[in-house]
Amino acid sequence: MPEPKMLSIEEFAERMQISRQTVFEWMDKNVLVQGRHYLKQGRITRFPWSGELVSRMLEDCLQSQAQEESQPKPAKPVSPREKEKPRKQVKGSQINWDYK
């Protein structure tokens, strides 16, 4: 098996066709996980570019999508003000015929 080429953040962003900022956002959000997707030694960050890295990233992406779909969506919180307001029933047009 050939040695993977070690890419800098800029080279990785270029190959993925994303911005450098997006790479850092993915690292912050754990889309890219240290030790799984990239290596970090002090201030030096390297991505071992190979077919294995790409397949791991795809696998992780598919797993996270499946988890998001299986989790129920939280109910929208209702503010106390909205609870107090009487609900308007809308029938027909939205014209206020009582306006003088």
Secondary structure, DSSP 8 states (H G I E B T S, - for coil): ----EEE-HHHHHHHHT--HHHHHHHHHTTSS-BTTTBEEETTEEEEEESHHHHHHHHHHHHHHHHHHHHS--------HHHHHS------S----TT--
